[in-house]
């Protein structure tokens, strides 16, 4: 199994690794990685691998395969390293950091709008959540002001682990209706904001303090069905 370094430190931008395999589609498996694979509405990381001779292999994205292994997907036409070769994995840090800021901002959005979440998506600089809200009248400026107020409070963002059984005993921790927390390994990762602002299962990458999100805007609120409301946000910078 790949050692997922980003779970312990989302700010790692590179790491040394060994190519542990190449799948039948040319995807690369590493013994350790700083790359987050697509999941939970967050896209996989991009960047490049650096070989010992300085050759760079661009990576278009990172995904999970059918066996839940992290696969680093080379860009079309890139040459492939052999299993056993030592490499240095480098993130596209500018892109990753913006994804981290958006992901944490969406957690705050779910605090401001405490309704069941029916869907969500994260992209570089933008994101959205869908809420199950009956007869809702939502104000973009009011929502943005509340999220920005919490973010400016400079609250710590930390992670902790609970067992599958503990999560089953606390179903109120799960806000998402369409995406369930990954269970089966015996433990589930929780992301906590502040002391008591938010706590929910999440495997994604986040900033370490809410002030890093910076100011954001609510760009659009859409009606997607009788009770479904889609709220789109964007980093102001």
N, C-alpha and C positions, 0 to 999 in steps of 0.2 A: 504494500500500500504506500501511496505517496504521502510524505510528511507535509501537512498543510501549514506552512509557516505563517500565512496571512491570518490564520485564526488566532494566533498569539500576538501578532504585531502587524496590523494593517498598514503600517508605515514603511515596512521593508520594501525597498525598491529593486533589490537584486539579491540573488543567492547563487552559490555554487551548487552544482548538482551533477548527477550521473544519469545518462540516458539508460533507462531500464528496459525500454522496448520501443518498437515501431509497429503500429498496427497495420492491417491490410489496406487501410486508406491513406497511409503515410502520416498518421497522427503520432505524436511523440509522447512517450511516457517518461517521467522523471522520478527519481527517488525522493525528491523534495522540490517544493515550488513556492513562489510568492504569487502565482497567478490564480485568480479566482475564476472558477468555471461557471458558465451560465446557469442561473437557478434563482428561484424566488423573485423573479421579475428583474433581477440585475444581470446585465450582459457580461459575458466572459471578458477577461482582460486580453489586451494585445500588447505587443512589444517585440523583443527579439532574443534569440540565443546567441551567445558569443562562444565560438570554439577556441581551443587553446592557441591556435595559430592566428587568431584575430578575425577569422571569418564570421560574418553575421548571418543568421538565419531569421528572417522576419516571421513573426507569428501573427496570424490574422485574428485569431480568437482562441478561447479555451472552453472546452465543453466536457460533459460527462459521457462516457460510453455506456453500453447496456449493462456492464458490470460495475457501474458507478466509479470507474477509474477516471482521473482527470487526464484529458487528452489535450495537448498543445498542438494547435492546427497551423502548420506552416502556410505561408502565402503561396499562391499558385506559382509553380515553377521553381520553388526554392529547393536547393539540394538538401539531402537528409543526412544527419549524423548516424553513425553506427551505434548499436547498443554497446554500452560499456564506456563510451566516450565521455570525457568530462566537459561540462559546459558551464557558462554563467548565464543565468536567466535574468533579463532586464525588463522591467515593466515600462509601458508607456505611462509614466507617473502622472503627467498632466491630466490625461484622460481618467485614470483611476481615481485621482483625488476629487475630481468633479463628480464622479459617480458616488463616491463616499459621502460627499456633502449633500447630494440629492437624496440618497438613501436615508440618511439621518433626518433630513427635512421631512420626508414622508412619514417617518415615525411621529414627528411632532404634529403633522397634519392629522394623523389618526387620534392624537390627543385632543386637538381643537374640535374635531368632528368625531365624537365618541359613538360611532355607529358601526355595525358590521361591515367589514371590507370585502367586497365581492371581486376585486381584481386590482391589479396595479402594474406599473411598468416604470423602469428607471432607464434614463439615457443620459448622455453627457450634457449636463447643464439643465435638463428638464426631467419631469416625472409626472406621474398621475396616480391617483387612487380612485377606485369606484366604491361608492357607499350605498348601502341599502337604507334609504331615508324616505319614509312616507311623507308625502305632501310637504316637501322641503322648499323653503325660500332661503337661498344662500346668497350672501353678499361677498363678492371677491375681496374688496378692500378690508372688510372686517376680518375675514379669515386670515388674510395675509398679515394684518397688524398683530393678530393674536399669535400666529406662528413666529413672526419676527420678534415679538416680545419675549417669548420663551427662549428662542435661540440666543438672543442678546444676554440672557441671564448667565451664560457661560457655565452651563451645567456639565458635569462629567458624564461621559458615555463609556460604560464598562460592560463586560460580559461575565457570565457565570453559567454554571451547568446544573441541571436537575435531571433526575432519572425519568424514564418513560412513565413509570408508575406515578411519580409526583406530578407530572404534567397532566396525566389522565384525571388526577384528583383535583386539578385546578383548571377546568376547561375555560374559565373566564380569561385566562392569559392569552388565548388564541383569538386574535381579532379577524383573521382571514377566513372567509367562508369557502373560497375556491381552492386555496393552496394550504395544505396541512403541513405542519412541521415534520421534518424527517424523523421518523421513529424506527426503532428496530435494532439500533446499535447499543441500546441500553441507557443512553443519555442524550439530552437535548440542550442546545445552547440558547441562553436567554441574553437579550441586550437590554440593559438598564440605562435610563436617562435620569440623572439626578438621583435623589434619594427615593422619591415617590412620584416622579412625573410620568414615567412610562416603564413598563416591563413586559416584554413579549418575546416569543421564540423567533429567532432570526439567525440565519447562517451567513448573512452578507457582511460586507466591510463598511465600517463607519468611521467618522472622525472621532477624536478623543474628547472634544469639548464642543458644545453646541454653538459657541461663538464662531467656530471655524466655518459654519454653514454660510455666514454672511447674509445680507439682505436678500429676500426673494419676493417674487410677485406671484399672485394667482392670476393666470392668464385667461382661463376659460372655465366655465362650469356648464356641463352639458347634461341633458336629460337622455338617459339610455334605458328606456323602459319605464314602466309605471312608477317604480320606486327607486330605480337605479340612477345615481347622480355621479358624474365623472368630474373630478376636480383636478385641473392641471396647474402645476407650478413651474417656475423657472427661476434659476439663480439670476439675480439682478446684474451680475457682472458678466 
